[in-house]
Amino acid sequence: MECYRLREEEYRSILEFKRDLHMHPELSLREFETTGKIRGFLEQLPDFRILPVKTSTGTGLAAQIKACPGSGHGGRAVPEIMLRADIDALPQTEEFESPWKSQNPGVMHACGHDFHTASLLGAALLLQRARKDGALHADVDLVFQPAEEGAAGSGIMIEAGLFDHIHPDLCFGIHNWPSVQAGRIACHQGPLMAGKRNYEIVIHGVSGHGSMPHLCVDPIVCAAAVVQSLQTVVSRNTDPLDSVLLTINMIEGGSTINLIADRVRILGTVRSLSDHALDRAIERIQTIADSTAQAYECKSEINWTDRIPAVWNSPEMTALARECAASTGCEVTDAPPSLTSEDFARYRSFVSSFFYWVGSTAAGEQPVELHKPLFHTDDSALRHAAELYAASVMVSAEKTAP
């Protein structure tokens, strides 16, 4: 099936939108202006309606365009297909110089969510054109999700009743990927991005003067033992053939040179492409923290964030996605999975899903990875991403037609 292509004026429209978002990034759960701009863009497209999905933060939104009248055969309903983009930025200072550099100090789109949002709006233009041509044979849900950074946003959308208002049969998401050259689309089968769980371990001791340690219980010594012992989770408690990562990212405790602390905080993350390996690592972290604290006469508590499952692309969805990607004219390729995580994975509990990586680095340019101050995208790839979103609808609707 031939893919709908962005016209030059459509491309310029989303490029301008993307650059405006890039200049005015907003942090997770504070994407008020971003949400308003998305709403304003969609309200100019008469075939779209904004859905009554109200998040607790008032950020993010969902919209829908219906299939052409007369779609479906023999009384059978047309498929419903969900497309998702994320909209939040990161607390970083941008160092890449451009006319549309971030104007919000200490905030930048260092993960390309402005790219994703503009691409999905480009798909909206293509889908509306397809409907006017009588070629849109699916109901389409556009989901603009807040707070992907920190992995809360998909849960917020779900809690707001997203799946009470939409009932998709298929779902597609994208992420720009700097290690993939612009003009290429990576379709990987199986685990693509890691499941994860973040943790806070608090070691409680008894404070006192540093000259009298026998009258105190030192949580810093205990915390040091916990940190050392946690290194064995990957090396000794999980299958070497499983990808497991355990990182300790912060230790906080103590106040002055002659006072033994009363508590120490340890913050970290554990990730894996394997659900079984992640289960085992979580179990061992809990046991090591509790048992080590007891051995050092301290007390411990561990606080876990919500678990994010792995992004996993089924064989059936991968085969379909490759057809969708091929219809754009881009080179369809593969890429090795990553231990980064994506809360898109939560949607898999509700709908068959696929996650693409869209190349975002210009040919001949050295990739700058996500979450770096010099991060930027090759904005010619906006065309590829917008057309991929739209093709995922058009091809899928044709393949699932009765």
Salt bridges, closest charged atoms under 4 A:
GLU8 OE1 - ARG383 NH2 2.58
GLU10 OE1 - ARG129 NH2 2.81
ASP20 OD1 - HIS24 ND1 3.32
ASP20 OD2 - LYS37 NZ 2.80
ASP47 OD1 - ARG131 NH1 3.65
ASP86 OD2 - ARG84 NH1 3.74
ASP86 OD2 - HIS113 NE2 3.29
ASP86 OD1 - HIS116 ND1 2.68
ASP88 OD1 - HIS113 ND1 2.95
GLU94 OE2 - HIS22 NE2 2.84
GLU97 OE2 - LYS101 NZ 2.79
ASP114 OD2 - LYS18 NZ 3.80
ASP114 OD2 - HIS22 ND1 2.71
ASP139 OD2 - LYS66 NZ 3.16
GLU148 OE1 - HIS113 NE2 3.66
GLU149 OE2 - HIS113 NE2 3.43
GLU149 OE2 - HIS371 NE2 3.44
GLU200 OE2 - ARG265 NE 2.75
GLU252 OE1 - ARG265 NH1 2.92
ASP279 OD1 - ARG307 NH1 2.51
GLU283 OE2 - ARG280 NH1 3.56
GLU301 OE2 - HIS204 NE2 2.71
GLU323 OE2 - LYS399 NZ 3.21
GLU331 OE1 - ARG184 NE 3.14
ASP334 OD1 - HIS188 ND1 2.77
GLU342 OE1 - ARG84 NH2 3.09
ASP343 OD1 - ARG84 NH2 2.93
GLU365 OE2 - HIS376 NE2 2.46
ASP379 OD1 - LYS18 NZ 3.06
GLU387 OE1 - ARG5 NH1 3.55
